[in-house]
Amino acid sequence: MSNIRRSARLQSRTADEDGYDSDENTAKYIESDESVTSESDSGEDEDQDDDDYMEGKKARQSRGVKRSGRAQSSTTATKRTRVKSSSKSRNTKNNSELRADQERYLEIMKEFKPTELYEILSTDPDIAVEDVLREYMETYKENRDEFLQTFINLLLNCCGAVTQVEKHDIRNNESSADTITEVQLAFQRQKIHEFHLVLSKDFKKKAKYPALYQNIEEFMSKFLEIADDMQLLYTEVPFGDDDSGEFTPLVTDLFTWISAFSVSKIRCFRYIATFILYCFEDYLTNYTVELERDYLSRLTKQLSMEQKKKRQNKSTITKISNSIEELTSKKRQTDILIDNISKIAFIHRFKDVDDSIRKMSVEHLTTWIINNPEKFLKVSYLKYYGWLMSDDSSVVRSQVLRSLPLIISGHNGHVTDNAAIRQFYERFKDILLEIAMKDIDMEVRLLAVQVLAEVSSLGYLEIQEIVMISSLIFDDKDVKISSHSKNSRFLAAVARFLSNVCKENVKNMLQSLESSDNVGGIPVKSLINIGYFMRLLSTALSYYLNQKHETNPSQKVHILFQAAEFLFPYFGSHISNICKLLIIDEGSSELAAIKNLNETFNQNSIDSYDNAKNTSTQLLVLPDNRNNIILYITVLNGLCHGGYESKVANKAVVYESVIPHIASLLSVLPVQSIDILGPILRIIEIFQYEEWINVGLEKDLIKIVEKIGKLLNELTLSTSPNDLTYNSFACAINKLSEFQISAIDNVWRNAITSIKFELKKFLDQHMPLSKKLDSKNFTELTRSLYENYINKLTLLGKNYPVEIENDLVEKIMNQFISRISNYSDLINKEFNEIVSFKLLTVIVTWHIHTWSALLRDEQGNDLRTTISERTVNTIAHVISALNDVIVSVPTEYANKSDLRDLIYFKWIASNSLIDIILAINMFVLNIPDSKTSWKLTFNKHLPKYLADNANKAFLEVFLLLEGLYADEFDLRLERMDDEDVNFNDLSDIELFQNNEKELLLFTIKLKALMKLDLLSSKVVSRISLNKDIIGPLFMKVIDNSIFETSDAPVIVPQHASRNLNPSNEQIVDTHNSLEEDNNNNTFPEMIKQSSEL
């Protein structure tokens, strides 16, 4: 018998070892699983095994927690050994042997002919599957063996087997296990496989049989329905007899053979068997409900009505009773089949070692619950979702979380509550919350938040848990609302959760009110929505900040602003009313009415979890103190930007809601605080002039600009990269300058004139040459000089001409710049945060702009313009003074901390000096040959650009930047013998937000000086010393190709850090960032032109 099974019974064709990959298909290795389940197979007594099963899953409940070191290392070592040994065995075959194996497999496939039914279902996407199924079902009545042979071979063909069974192999159901074992052995010897069913599902476009999965799915889904139509599914059992053990031969045959496949150690066999049984179950769970709802229920009512008639029609009653008996028998048998499939397939396969089978189990269990909630919407089935939420596979966890909202919403699409769902969430809520907070897969976290958003209205979550999930809306990384990244979609999901919570609580609060009229001119519903939303948001922010421990004020503003951007779709409609709340006078009757409304609400438990040290005892947060005003105005700023950044939002809704209130916001709010003024300026930044016209407030814009100009005069400015005041004014002024409205431009020109006058007055009164200043006075005067005058002129000079007279420039140089070298002992971190030489760059650049305009106007005209020698001489003085500054600061004997501060100061001065030199040279090179007098003037007054020791200062700056970057990525650099040892250890020094960017920018400037022959050979050779170590972008700078557009691949040194292997997108991003204006480089467009020098 054994010999027969190995030869005559099985028409097998096998291929040898190793993989096969054709142009059309993906070949797979099919492994034999020693155990087909991830847990014990004794799962039938499911309720008794709950605790045991959960014990086995505990290690997987915490997604971000590492396992113990010993166990992990042991497991890793075992896996490493296995991988190493298997790799050696696979590598024993050379390429020629592999090709021979593939050729033999192709020869086998040419000779192999699958069953006719498979060819029909796999090739035609438009085939009438139901007709094919009926024709095939007829063969069961005529020849049972042929029917089963075709069915089993169909399964084998779907699995990519070149093994088929004969009729005598399937004649006896008792030998089904032995037959499948023989098939399994032949299949394992085959080695090279193509699982066509899954390939056609997951890779439909590339699969050899793209129509296979959809046709097989329809075939199996309608299988039992057609069998019922042909009276092959149910037995006729006399009423009252026990039909629990009676099945038709077709059912017995199918379940015998499919069950044998479902416990195979071959994964694809288990997959297809489970798939078929689940398709059967899908049909049966729907059919049993239809029997009850559409037939039994109707016939039972009809029978009751007939029996209540005075003149009963016995034949009708008998006929109805017989129909009820027949349908009841069908329903009982259907329910038995449903239970049997659950026991045969689901109880075991939901914990299969193959995650695709576990995922499929979740998908179909969801279908059964939706089809027949009376039977399946119970804790005994819902618990499987809870267990699989802790699955190792993110694919399975994702499917569980996608399914849960479908179960909750049910047929009507509305969230429903019942005892089973409530018990499920009470039992598994902690796992769900942990996934949302900590899962390593962002997509899984996103789905968990979506589930929580669905159940938020059912009251399953405590207020502490609501705050915890709401805090996920805050992210210290930049996430764009218009992006489709996982981070962006995650924040959008949290925003929806927060909205659902607010909506539910506001609805409950409105029910407790007797009147819903307007309060203070604001609809009560909107007022409560805003107040509760702000309360929840501020509490969630406090929770987030407590978890982070260290967050600077600017980060707090940023994360709150970003959160509000994502909340626009849900709270954008309240923008106008938020503005109204902000501008209500403190002593007005409207505000009193709003506070009275707030008093009507009882203290909510949210306060017990409020870590913000907020002393308010009210549920609604109102803008009645400085902190709350900052909260409101920051959220308003974020909502407005969110409306403009969103691709689907209507911008008109935003500008029509907020522009009418901007003037009042500036008048009523305490805008002397930049935390309040900054967001208002950023709101102004987003609007175009046409939008001011659309709301009819273009005239009010002039008054608003005048108000901003007065505020600029009153406030102090710092040029720190994170300074909110400077950045807010810069963005607003830049936007307003784009309007090109003369009345607006005049406001800023007048501001420049006023600041220049005050600057001259300050220098004469506080810093005359005759006055000797001590160190303390010099530092204080320097701070005042910059914050009140120089920084403001630098800011305005980016958009408007800063026409500073030569006399005033000379005053700045003589009475301040030239004195710095006398106070080099004051140069420290604090001093460096104050000082900047960008104004000098601005002054020179505007002079060049004026001269260029004169040359353009002269073309085609007979004008004879001359250049002011006094102005050129003043520029020469500026260059000379900057040279003296960088040369006179000593660094030879400084310790590491002092060295950092001194060279950082040199970096500040060097940037401005190099920018000025490049700008002047670019202009001189473009002077027409006919303007000989201009060229002679520059040659006379600017014979030399750099001092003798300026190259040494530049090299020190370069070494600092190079060392900071190398230390960030742990690179070992080559060094010259005379370099300071302190450059080897800069680990505790943080000067820049982006070390790479600053290194590249400064190197580009040095390369430009090199083209002007202003850089010494020592500096030239030194900056190229580590080009192979630092990385591809630096190499492109050294090779003068940084601004070239090329599709050629970037060659990265093998010994470079893994962090120095950027993608093409990263290179483009960094390249683009070099071209952007930034706080450290006022006019980087000069740098881009350096290749022309």
ZIMOTA-V915020 format. One record per residue. OMEGA is omega in whole degrees, 0 to 359 (none if undefined). NEAR is the number of other ideal C-beta (glycine too) atoms within 10 Angstrom. Layout:
BEGIN
omega=OMEGA near=NEAR
omega=OMEGA near=NEAR
END
This chain:
BEGIN
omega=180 near=8
omega=181 near=9
omega=179 near=8
omega=182 near=12
omega=183 near=18
omega=184 near=13
omega=187 near=10
omega=184 near=11
omega=187 near=20
omega=173 near=19
omega=186 near=15
omega=172 near=21
omega=183 near=19
omega=173 near=16
omega=181 near=22
omega=189 near=17
omega=172 near=15
omega=194 near=17
omega=178 near=16
omega=182 near=23
omega=178 near=12
omega=180 near=13
omega=187 near=5
omega=189 near=10
omega=174 near=18
omega=181 near=17
omega=183 near=20
omega=168 near=18
omega=177 near=11
omega=184 near=20
omega=176 near=11
omega=180 near=13
omega=176 near=14
omega=176 near=7
omega=186 near=11
omega=178 near=22
omega=179 near=21
omega=177 near=17
omega=178 near=18
omega=179 near=12
omega=181 near=12
omega=185 near=12
omega=184 near=18
omega=176 near=11
omega=193 near=9
omega=184 near=17
omega=180 near=8
omega=185 near=10
omega=184 near=16
omega=185 near=16
omega=180 near=8
omega=182 near=12
omega=180 near=16
omega=178 near=16
omega=181 near=9
omega=183 near=16
omega=188 near=19
omega=183 near=9
omega=184 near=13
omega=185 near=17
omega=180 near=14
omega=189 near=15
omega=187 near=18
omega=186 near=9
omega=178 near=10
omega=176 near=7
omega=183 near=12
omega=186 near=9
omega=184 near=8
omega=182 near=8
omega=182 near=10
omega=181 near=11
omega=178 near=12
omega=180 near=11
omega=180 near=11
omega=180 near=10
omega=179 near=10
omega=180 near=10
omega=182 near=10
omega=179 near=11
omega=181 near=10
omega=181 near=10
omega=182 near=10
omega=182 near=10
omega=180 near=10
omega=179 near=10
omega=180 near=9
omega=182 near=9
omega=180 near=10
omega=183 near=12
omega=180 near=8
omega=179 near=8
omega=177 near=15
omega=185 near=9
omega=181 near=7
omega=178 near=8
omega=179 near=13
omega=178 near=16
omega=179 near=11
omega=178 near=14
omega=180 near=19
omega=179 near=19
omega=179 near=12
omega=180 near=16
omega=179 near=25
omega=178 near=13
omega=178 near=12
omega=182 near=16
omega=178 near=16
omega=181 near=8
omega=185 near=8
omega=178 near=15
omega=180 near=12
omega=181 near=18
omega=183 near=18
omega=180 near=12
omega=178 near=19
omega=181 near=22
omega=179 near=13
omega=185 near=16
omega=186 near=26
omega=189 near=25
omega=186 near=14
omega=180 near=13
omega=183 near=12
omega=182 near=7
omega=175 near=16
omega=187 near=10
omega=182 near=21
omega=178 near=13
omega=178 near=10
omega=182 near=17
omega=180 near=21
omega=179 near=15
omega=178 near=12
omega=182 near=20
omega=179 near=17
omega=182 near=12
omega=180 near=17
omega=179 near=21
omega=184 near=12
omega=186 near=8
omega=183 near=13
omega=183 near=16
omega=179 near=16
omega=178 near=13
omega=182 near=21
omega=178 near=24
omega=179 near=21
omega=182 near=20
omega=182 near=21
omega=178 near=23
omega=175 near=22
omega=178 near=22
omega=181 near=23
omega=178 near=23
omega=178 near=25
omega=180 near=26
omega=180 near=24
omega=181 near=24
omega=172 near=26
omega=178 near=23
omega=178 near=22
omega=180 near=21
omega=176 near=22
omega=183 near=15
omega=183 near=15
omega=178 near=12
omega=187 near=24
omega=184 near=25
omega=184 near=13
omega=180 near=10
omega=182 near=16
omega=180 near=7
omega=184 near=16
omega=182 near=20
omega=179 near=15
omega=180 near=15
omega=180 near=21
omega=177 near=24
omega=177 near=15
omega=177 near=20
omega=180 near=28
omega=180 near=19
omega=179 near=17
omega=180 near=21
omega=178 near=25
omega=178 near=15
omega=179 near=14
omega=176 near=20
omega=182 near=18
omega=186 near=25
omega=171 near=22
omega=182 near=25
omega=190 near=22
omega=182 near=24
omega=181 near=24
omega=178 near=23
omega=180 near=23
omega=177 near=22
omega=187 near=18
omega=182 near=13
omega=188 near=13
omega=184 near=15
omega=183 near=5
omega=185 near=13
omega=177 near=22
omega=181 near=17
omega=185 near=23
omega=182 near=18
omega=190 near=17
omega=187 near=24
omega=183 near=22
omega=179 near=15
omega=178 near=22
omega=179 near=26
omega=178 near=17
omega=180 near=17
omega=182 near=22
omega=180 near=20
omega=181 near=16
omega=186 near=17
omega=184 near=21
omega=178 near=23
omega=179 near=16
omega=177 near=18
omega=177 near=21
omega=178 near=15
omega=182 near=12
omega=175 near=15
omega=179 near=11
omega=189 near=16
omega=186 near=22
omega=175 near=21
omega=176 near=14
omega=183 near=11
omega=178 near=17
omega=183 near=8
omega=178 near=12
omega=179 near=7
omega=179 near=9
omega=181 near=8
omega=185 near=19
omega=183 near=12
omega=183 near=6
omega=175 near=16
omega=178 near=19
omega=178 near=16
omega=180 near=12
omega=180 near=20
omega=179 near=20
omega=180 near=12
omega=183 near=20
omega=185 near=22
omega=178 near=19
omega=185 near=15
omega=179 near=22
omega=178 near=23
omega=179 near=18
omega=176 near=22
omega=188 near=25
omega=179 near=25
omega=179 near=18
omega=175 near=22
omega=177 near=16
omega=187 near=23
omega=183 near=22
omega=175 near=26
omega=179 near=24
omega=183 near=24
omega=186 near=24
omega=177 near=25
omega=178 near=24
omega=179 near=27
omega=181 near=26
omega=180 near=25
omega=179 near=25
omega=175 near=23
omega=176 near=21
omega=182 near=23
omega=177 near=25
omega=181 near=19
omega=185 near=19
omega=181 near=24
omega=177 near=23
omega=184 near=16
omega=182 near=21
omega=176 near=22
omega=178 near=17
omega=178 near=12
omega=182 near=17
omega=187 near=17
omega=188 near=10
omega=184 near=10
omega=185 near=17
omega=181 near=17
omega=181 near=11
omega=180 near=11
omega=178 near=17
omega=177 near=15
omega=180 near=10
omega=179 near=15
omega=179 near=17
omega=179 near=10
omega=179 near=10
omega=182 near=16
omega=180 near=11
omega=180 near=8
omega=178 near=10
omega=178 near=4
omega=183 near=4
omega=175 near=11
omega=187 near=11
omega=180 near=8
omega=178 near=8
omega=179 near=13
omega=180 near=15
omega=181 near=10
omega=180 near=14
omega=180 near=19
omega=179 near=15
omega=179 near=11
omega=179 near=15
omega=180 near=17
omega=181 near=14
omega=181 near=15
omega=178 near=16
omega=177 near=18
omega=178 near=19
omega=182 near=22
omega=179 near=19
omega=180 near=16
omega=177 near=22
omega=180 near=21
omega=178 near=17
omega=178 near=16
omega=179 near=22
omega=180 near=20
omega=181 near=12
omega=179 near=17
omega=177 near=23
omega=182 near=19
omega=182 near=13
omega=190 near=19
omega=195 near=27
omega=184 near=22
omega=181 near=20
omega=188 near=22
omega=178 near=25
omega=177 near=27
omega=177 near=24
omega=179 near=25
omega=179 near=17
omega=184 near=19
omega=177 near=17
omega=176 near=18
omega=176 near=25
omega=178 near=26
omega=179 near=20
omega=178 near=20
omega=179 near=24
omega=181 near=23
omega=185 near=15
omega=174 near=23
omega=177 near=24
omega=178 near=19
omega=181 near=18
omega=179 near=23
omega=179 near=22
omega=180 near=18
omega=187 near=20
omega=182 near=20
omega=181 near=18
omega=181 near=9
omega=190 near=17
omega=180 near=21
omega=182 near=20
omega=181 near=16
omega=182 near=16
omega=175 near=11
omega=180 near=19
omega=182 near=21
omega=180 near=20
omega=176 near=20
omega=180 near=22
omega=179 near=21
omega=185 near=20
omega=172 near=23
omega=180 near=24
omega=182 near=22
omega=178 near=22
omega=185 near=14
omega=177 near=17
omega=178 near=17
omega=180 near=17
omega=179 near=23
omega=179 near=28
omega=181 near=20
omega=177 near=22
omega=184 near=29
omega=174 near=27
omega=184 near=15
omega=186 near=22
omega=177 near=27
omega=179 near=15
omega=180 near=14
omega=183 near=23
omega=183 near=20
omega=176 near=14
omega=186 near=16
omega=188 near=9
omega=179 near=7
omega=179 near=8
omega=180 near=9
omega=181 near=16
omega=182 near=15
omega=170 near=14
omega=187 near=14
omega=183 near=10
omega=180 near=19
omega=180 near=21
omega=179 near=15
omega=179 near=14
omega=183 near=24
omega=176 near=21
omega=183 near=10
omega=188 near=15
omega=182 near=19
omega=182 near=17
omega=178 near=11
omega=180 near=18
omega=179 near=26
omega=180 near=16
omega=177 near=17
omega=181 near=26
omega=184 near=26
omega=196 near=17
omega=186 near=12
omega=183 near=22
omega=180 near=11
omega=183 near=16
omega=179 near=14
omega=178 near=16
omega=177 near=21
omega=180 near=23
omega=181 near=21
omega=178 near=26
omega=178 near=27
omega=177 near=28
omega=176 near=21
omega=180 near=24
omega=177 near=29
omega=179 near=20
omega=185 near=19
omega=184 near=22
omega=182 near=24
omega=183 near=17
omega=177 near=16
omega=181 near=10
omega=187 near=17
omega=172 near=20
omega=183 near=12
omega=178 near=17
omega=180 near=12
omega=176 near=18
omega=179 near=22
omega=181 near=22
omega=179 near=19
omega=179 near=23
omega=181 near=23
omega=179 near=22
omega=178 near=22
omega=182 near=26
omega=181 near=24
omega=182 near=18
omega=173 near=13
omega=178 near=8
omega=178 near=9
omega=183 near=19
omega=181 near=12
omega=181 near=23
omega=182 near=12
omega=175 near=13
omega=180 near=8
omega=180 near=11
omega=180 near=14
omega=180 near=15
omega=180 near=16
omega=178 near=17
omega=179 near=24
omega=177 near=25
omega=178 near=20
omega=178 near=23
omega=177 near=28
omega=178 near=26
omega=176 near=20
omega=182 near=25
omega=178 near=28
omega=180 near=18
omega=178 near=18
omega=180 near=23
omega=183 near=24
omega=181 near=15
omega=181 near=14
omega=178 near=23
omega=178 near=20
omega=178 near=13
omega=180 near=8
omega=179 near=22
omega=180 near=13
omega=181 near=7
omega=181 near=9
omega=177 near=14
omega=182 near=5
omega=180 near=8
omega=178 near=11
omega=177 near=7
omega=176 near=14
omega=182 near=20
omega=180 near=19
omega=181 near=13
omega=177 near=21
omega=183 near=14
omega=182 near=19
omega=179 near=17
omega=180 near=20
omega=180 near=25
omega=180 near=25
omega=180 near=25
omega=183 near=26
omega=181 near=23
omega=177 near=22
omega=179 near=25
omega=179 near=22
omega=181 near=25
omega=182 near=22
omega=180 near=24
omega=178 near=21
omega=177 near=23
omega=178 near=26
omega=178 near=22
omega=178 near=18
omega=181 near=20
omega=182 near=24
omega=177 near=18
omega=178 near=12
omega=182 near=13
omega=179 near=13
omega=183 near=6
omega=177 near=6
omega=180 near=16
omega=184 near=9
omega=181 near=10
omega=176 near=15
omega=178 near=15
omega=179 near=19
omega=182 near=18
omega=184 near=21
omega=176 near=22
omega=178 near=22
omega=182 near=20
omega=177 near=23
omega=180 near=28
omega=176 near=25
omega=182 near=24
omega=180 near=26
omega=182 near=26
omega=182 near=24
omega=185 near=18
omega=184 near=19
omega=179 near=24
omega=180 near=19
omega=181 near=14
omega=185 near=23
omega=182 near=24
omega=181 near=17
omega=173 near=19
omega=177 near=24
omega=180 near=21
omega=178 near=19
omega=182 near=27
omega=186 near=20
omega=175 near=15
omega=180 near=21
omega=184 near=9
omega=183 near=9
omega=185 near=7
omega=177 near=11
omega=179 near=10
omega=180 near=16
omega=178 near=18
omega=179 near=13
omega=179 near=17
omega=179 near=23
omega=177 near=15
omega=177 near=10
omega=180 near=21
omega=180 near=20
omega=183 near=12
omega=181 near=12
omega=179 near=16
omega=176 near=10
omega=182 near=11
omega=182 near=17
omega=178 near=11
omega=181 near=18
omega=181 near=15
omega=180 near=9
omega=181 near=17
omega=181 near=19
omega=183 near=14
omega=182 near=16
omega=179 near=7
omega=185 near=17
omega=181 near=7
omega=178 near=19
omega=182 near=10
omega=181 near=20
omega=181 near=21
omega=176 near=22
omega=181 near=24
omega=181 near=22
omega=184 near=23
omega=173 near=17
omega=187 near=13
omega=181 near=13
omega=181 near=16
omega=177 near=19
omega=178 near=19
omega=177 near=21
omega=183 near=21
omega=186 near=23
omega=177 near=26
omega=178 near=23
omega=177 near=26
omega=177 near=25
omega=180 near=24
omega=178 near=27
omega=180 near=27
omega=178 near=29
omega=178 near=22
omega=177 near=25
omega=180 near=24
omega=181 near=17
omega=182 near=16
omega=183 near=18
omega=185 near=7
omega=184 near=6
omega=175 near=16
omega=184 near=11
omega=181 near=15
omega=179 near=12
omega=182 near=15
omega=187 near=25
omega=176 near=24
omega=181 near=15
omega=190 near=22
omega=183 near=25
omega=180 near=23
omega=184 near=15
omega=187 near=20
omega=180 near=20
omega=179 near=16
omega=178 near=13
omega=180 near=21
omega=182 near=21
omega=188 near=12
omega=186 near=14
omega=178 near=21
omega=187 near=11
omega=173 near=21
omega=175 near=10
omega=181 near=14
omega=176 near=20
omega=179 near=19
omega=180 near=20
omega=183 near=25
omega=179 near=25
omega=178 near=28
omega=178 near=25
omega=179 near=25
omega=175 near=22
omega=179 near=27
omega=184 near=24
omega=189 near=18
omega=187 near=19
omega=173 near=22
omega=181 near=13
omega=179 near=16
omega=180 near=10
omega=172 near=17
omega=178 near=21
omega=182 near=11
omega=178 near=15
omega=176 near=16
omega=183 near=10
omega=181 near=17
omega=177 near=15
omega=177 near=9
omega=180 near=15
omega=180 near=22
omega=179 near=14
omega=179 near=13
omega=180 near=22
omega=177 near=22
omega=177 near=16
omega=179 near=16
omega=178 near=24
omega=177 near=18
omega=179 near=13
omega=177 near=18
omega=180 near=21
omega=184 near=13
omega=185 near=10
omega=175 near=18
omega=183 near=15
omega=171 near=22
omega=179 near=17
omega=177 near=22
omega=181 near=15
omega=182 near=13
omega=183 near=14
omega=183 near=19
omega=181 near=20
omega=182 near=22
omega=183 near=23
omega=181 near=20
omega=178 near=20
omega=181 near=24
omega=181 near=21
omega=182 near=16
omega=181 near=22
omega=179 near=26
omega=178 near=14
omega=182 near=18
omega=179 near=23
omega=179 near=16
omega=181 near=11
omega=180 near=18
omega=176 near=9
omega=187 near=17
omega=180 near=8
omega=178 near=12
omega=181 near=20
omega=180 near=16
omega=178 near=13
omega=183 near=20
omega=176 near=20
omega=177 near=16
omega=178 near=12
omega=179 near=22
omega=179 near=18
omega=180 near=11
omega=181 near=13
omega=179 near=21
omega=179 near=17
omega=180 near=12
omega=178 near=14
omega=179 near=21
omega=179 near=17
omega=180 near=11
omega=181 near=16
omega=181 near=20
omega=184 near=11
omega=190 near=9
omega=184 near=15
omega=177 near=21
omega=181 near=12
omega=182 near=11
omega=185 near=4
omega=177 near=10
omega=185 near=8
omega=173 near=17
omega=187 near=8
omega=182 near=11
omega=180 near=9
omega=182 near=13
omega=179 near=19
omega=181 near=17
omega=179 near=12
omega=177 near=16
omega=179 near=21
omega=181 near=17
omega=180 near=15
omega=182 near=21
omega=187 near=22
omega=183 near=18
omega=188 near=18
omega=189 near=22
omega=181 near=25
omega=179 near=24
omega=177 near=25
omega=177 near=21
omega=179 near=24
omega=182 near=27
omega=182 near=23
omega=177 near=21
omega=183 near=17
omega=184 near=16
omega=182 near=18
omega=175 near=16
omega=185 near=21
omega=181 near=15
omega=182 near=23
omega=181 near=13
omega=180 near=15
omega=180 near=10
omega=177 near=17
omega=179 near=21
omega=177 near=15
omega=180 near=19
omega=183 near=23
omega=186 near=18
omega=188 near=16
omega=178 near=18
omega=188 near=19
omega=183 near=20
omega=181 near=17
omega=186 near=15
omega=182 near=22
omega=178 near=15
omega=183 near=13
omega=182 near=15
omega=178 near=15
omega=179 near=9
omega=185 near=15
omega=177 near=19
omega=183 near=16
omega=181 near=12
omega=181 near=11
omega=180 near=19
omega=177 near=17
omega=181 near=15
omega=194 near=18
omega=173 near=21
omega=179 near=23
omega=182 near=24
omega=181 near=24
omega=179 near=25
omega=176 near=27
omega=179 near=25
omega=181 near=24
omega=182 near=26
omega=182 near=24
omega=178 near=22
omega=173 near=16
omega=179 near=24
omega=178 near=19
omega=179 near=12
omega=179 near=12
omega=180 near=18
omega=178 near=13
omega=178 near=10
omega=179 near=14
omega=179 near=16
omega=181 near=9
omega=182 near=11
omega=181 near=15
omega=180 near=8
omega=178 near=7
omega=179 near=8
omega=183 near=5
omega=177 near=9
omega=182 near=8
omega=177 near=13
omega=180 near=10
omega=182 near=19
omega=178 near=12
omega=179 near=14
omega=180 near=12
omega=179 near=19
omega=179 near=19
omega=176 near=16
omega=177 near=23
omega=177 near=22
omega=177 near=18
omega=178 near=18
omega=181 near=23
omega=180 near=23
omega=181 near=16
omega=178 near=21
omega=174 near=26
omega=181 near=21
omega=181 near=17
omega=185 near=24
omega=181 near=26
omega=188 near=18
omega=180 near=15
omega=185 near=20
omega=178 near=12
omega=190 near=18
omega=187 near=6
omega=182 near=7
omega=173 near=16
omega=187 near=8
omega=182 near=14
omega=179 near=13
omega=179 near=16
omega=178 near=20
omega=183 near=22
omega=182 near=20
omega=181 near=21
omega=176 near=28
omega=176 near=20
omega=178 near=23
omega=178 near=24
omega=179 near=23
omega=182 near=20
omega=182 near=25
omega=179 near=25
omega=180 near=23
omega=180 near=24
omega=182 near=29
omega=178 near=28
omega=180 near=25
omega=181 near=24
omega=180 near=23
omega=181 near=23
omega=180 near=21
omega=182 near=21
omega=177 near=22
omega=179 near=16
omega=182 near=19
omega=179 near=14
omega=182 near=11
omega=176 near=11
omega=180 near=18
omega=181 near=11
omega=181 near=6
omega=182 near=8
omega=182 near=17
omega=181 near=10
omega=178 near=13
omega=182 near=20
omega=179 near=14
omega=179 near=12
omega=179 near=19
omega=180 near=19
omega=181 near=10
omega=186 near=12
omega=180 near=17
omega=180 near=18
omega=184 near=8
omega=185 near=11
omega=186 near=20
omega=174 near=22
omega=184 near=18
omega=184 near=10
omega=181 near=12
omega=179 near=25
omega=178 near=19
omega=179 near=17
omega=178 near=25
omega=181 near=26
omega=178 near=19
omega=178 near=22
omega=179 near=25
omega=180 near=21
omega=178 near=21
omega=181 near=26
omega=179 near=23
omega=180 near=26
omega=179 near=25
omega=180 near=21
omega=180 near=25
omega=180 near=21
omega=180 near=18
omega=184 near=17
omega=174 near=16
omega=179 near=9
omega=175 near=19
omega=185 near=10
omega=170 near=17
omega=181 near=9
omega=174 near=17
omega=185 near=11
omega=186 near=4
omega=182 near=6
omega=181 near=15
omega=182 near=17
omega=181 near=8
omega=179 near=20
omega=179 near=20
omega=183 near=14
omega=180 near=11
omega=189 near=22
omega=184 near=11
omega=183 near=9
omega=177 near=18
omega=182 near=11
omega=188 near=17
omega=175 near=18
omega=182 near=12
omega=183 near=15
omega=182 near=20
omega=182 near=22
omega=181 near=20
omega=178 near=22
omega=181 near=25
omega=180 near=25
omega=182 near=21
omega=179 near=25
omega=176 near=22
omega=179 near=22
omega=178 near=25
omega=178 near=24
omega=177 near=22
omega=176 near=25
omega=179 near=25
omega=179 near=18
omega=176 near=15
omega=182 near=15
omega=179 near=8
omega=183 near=20
omega=182 near=20
omega=181 near=18
omega=179 near=9
omega=179 near=13
omega=181 near=19
omega=181 near=14
omega=183 near=10
omega=182 near=19
omega=178 near=24
omega=189 near=16
omega=186 near=15
omega=185 near=20
omega=179 near=17
omega=183 near=16
omega=189 near=20
omega=178 near=26
omega=189 near=26
omega=182 near=18
omega=178 near=22
omega=179 near=23
omega=178 near=21
omega=176 near=19
omega=181 near=24
omega=181 near=19
omega=177 near=12
omega=181 near=14
omega=186 near=13
omega=182 near=23
omega=175 near=16
omega=176 near=10
omega=183 near=7
omega=177 near=8
omega=181 near=5
omega=180 near=7
omega=178 near=8
omega=179 near=15
omega=182 near=9
omega=179 near=16
omega=184 near=15
omega=183 near=6
omega=178 near=10
omega=179 near=17
omega=178 near=16
omega=178 near=7
omega=182 near=12
omega=177 near=19
omega=187 near=14
omega=173 near=17
omega=177 near=9
omega=179 near=10
omega=180 near=8
omega=179 near=11
omega=179 near=16
omega=180 near=12
omega=180 near=11
omega=177 near=16
omega=179 near=15
omega=181 near=9
omega=177 near=15
omega=183 near=19
omega=183 near=11
omega=174 near=9
omega=179 near=12
omega=187 near=15
omega=184 near=16
omega=184 near=19
omega=189 near=24
omega=184 near=22
omega=183 near=17
omega=178 near=18
omega=175 near=10
omega=182 near=22
omega=182 near=23
omega=181 near=14
omega=186 near=15
omega=181 near=23
omega=179 near=15
omega=185 near=10
omega=none near=15
END
